[in-house]
Amino acid sequence: QVQVVEAGGGLVQAGGSLRLSCATSARIFSISVISWYRQAPDKQREFIAAVSPYGSTNVTSSVKGRFTISRANAKNTVYLQMNSLKPEDTAVYYCVASRDGSRTPWGQGTQVTVSA
């Protein structure tokens, strides 16, 4: 059962921007921390950013200043705005919703490819 849906990936040149979206149900959206992760080829999945139900955000240092996470409450959607993209940002990006130690299943993710 799909509980979050990622979208917005694509191919972009270095220095460009993309905005990823993570849509979920109103119930999940209202009570969960929504997080973005990414996994590059031959690398472990890594945490990128998270936003709480109250709007508090946490962004990993490697992308801080370039990536911004935000909530669109009316749309039950979390966005990851990615600016100044680099080839090393190339990965499959996933979002998950978590609460009280449990999280939604990993979905298909959305591919982001940054060309040099």
N, C-alpha and C positions, 0 to 999 in steps of 0.2 A: 504494500500500500504506500503510494507516494505521498509524502507529507510536506516536502519542500520541493520547489522547482526552481532550478537555476537557469539563467538566460543572460545573453548579452556578450558572450565571448566572440572572438573573431581574430582576424589577422590585422595587425597594425604595425606601422614602422616605429622604430625607436624614437622616443620623444613624444609619441602620440598618446591618445587617451581612449579609454573605454569605460563604460559604466555597466557593471554586472548587477543583476537583480535576483533576489531570492524571495519567491512568493510562497505563502503558506496560508493555512486557515486562520480565521480570526481568533479562534480559541488558542491555538498554538502561539500565534503571534503575540497575543496579549500577556502571556505568562512565561515566555521563554527568553533565554539569552539566545540570540541568533549570531552564529559565528561563521566566518569564512576561513577556509583552509585551501591550500594548493599542494599539488604534487607534480613535480617535474619528472621527466623520464629518469629512471634509475636512482631516484631520490625518495626519501621518506616524505610522507605528508607533513606539512608544517602549518602551524597556526598563523593567520594573517591578521584578523581583526574580529572584534565582537562588539555587540551593542546589547545592553540590558533592556528589559521592558520599560525602564524609566528613562532611557536615553543615554545612560553612561556608556562611554566607549573605551575600548582598549585596542591599540594598534601596535603590532610588533615593530621593533626598532628598525628593522631592515627596510621597511616601506613607509615609516612615519615621515610625514611631510609630502609624500607623493600619493598615498592612498587615504581615502576618507570613507568611513562607514556611517550610514545614516538610516533612520527609519522613516517610512511614509505610512503613518498610522491609518490613514483613510484607505490605503490600498493593501494593508497587511503585507507589506513588502519592505525588505531591507536592501539597500543599495551599497555597492562598493564602487566608489569613483576612483579610478586609477589614472593618474597623470604621470607625465614624464616616464613613460614605460621604457624598460630596458630589455634586451634580449634574455637576460636571466630571469625575467618575470614570466617567461614562457612556461606554462603548466596547465594542468586541468584544475579548475577552481571549483570548490565544493562549498555548499553551505549546509549547516545543520542547526537544528533548534534543540536546546538542552534545558533541563530543569531538574533540580533535585538529583543530580547524578545520572540521569538517563538522557538519551538524545535520540533524535530521529535517525533512521538508517541513512547511510551514505547513498546519495543519488548518482545520476550519470555525470554530474558536473558539467561545466562548460569550458571549452578549450580556448585558451588565450595564447596566441602566437605573436611574438614580437620579433620583427626582422631587423637586422642590423642596418 
